[in-house]
């Protein structure tokens, strides 16, 4: 029931289907969309969980970003991004 309620809440939020760009660097992550701009250092993230097609990036207990490798402008960057995130978050693991 909680998952269904969360899904319905997201579908009615202004963030549903919002196009967002993210830039990853040694200092952290920049995120930009038509609704907001934010910067977060790596210390703001708690862990990353890697899958074959992308990864989940956790920020605290309630916020999770899904980053699909297919959304990258250049698929060759997937391995470099994975290495950067892994080295920046010691709590990362692979599923």
C-alpha positions, 0 to 999 in steps of 0.5 A, a space after each residue: 500500500 505504501 508503494 502504491 501511495 508513493 507512486 501516485 504522489 510522484 505521478 501528481 508531483 511537478 517532478 514527474 517526467 521532468 528532464 534533469 541534467 546532472 554533472 558528476 565531479 571530484 567535489 560532488 554532483 550538480 543537478 539542473 532542471 527547469 524547476 531547480 539547480 542544486 549542488 551537493 558534495 559527496 558527503 551528502 550521499 550515503 551510498 550507491 548500489 550498482 546494477 548492469 544498467 545503472 545505479 541508485 544514488 542514495 541521499 539520506 534515508 528518503 531520497 534516491 536517484 536512479 541513473 540509467 547508463 542509457 541516459 548518458 550522452 556517451 555510453 563509454 562514460 558509464 565505466 568512468 562514472 561508475 569508478 568516480 561514484 565508487 571511489 567517492 562513496 565507500 559504502 557502494 556495492 554491486 547487485 
